[in-house]
Amino acid sequence: MYIISKEFHFSASHALNRLPEEHQCRRVHGHNYIVTVFFRSAALNDIGFVIDYLDLESVKRYVDGQLDHQHLNDILPFNPTAENLAKYLYDTFKPQFPELFKVEVSETPKTKASYEID
């Protein structure tokens, strides 16, 4: 199985609802997010790619235009945890990219959450 990935970066704020009052993540705060999309295929196309990285321009446009420098609570219909964001981005891009099998969202250099389909 061939696997490729590509990272997209954006900065945004959020506050995580339903946490205890004293929890630091309940307050509005921001992250420099890294979204990594993963694609796999048992065979390569005629060029020798799983997919052409240039075909991922729509992901970049979405991240830059919809998520970057936003307050995620204002634009997303769910509690904007990294886990929920990973699933949301997977669902958003899977119809366009059948080879997509995993989306990873990192809020800090030490934390990552992902949504993956077998």
Buried (B, 14 or more C-beta within 10 A) or exposed (E): EEEBEBEBEBEBBBBBEEEEEEEEBBEEEEBEBBBBBBBBBEEEEEEEBBBEEEEBEEBEEBBEEEBBEBBBBEEBEEBBBBEBBBBBBBEBBBEEBEBBBBBBBBBEEEEBBBBEEE
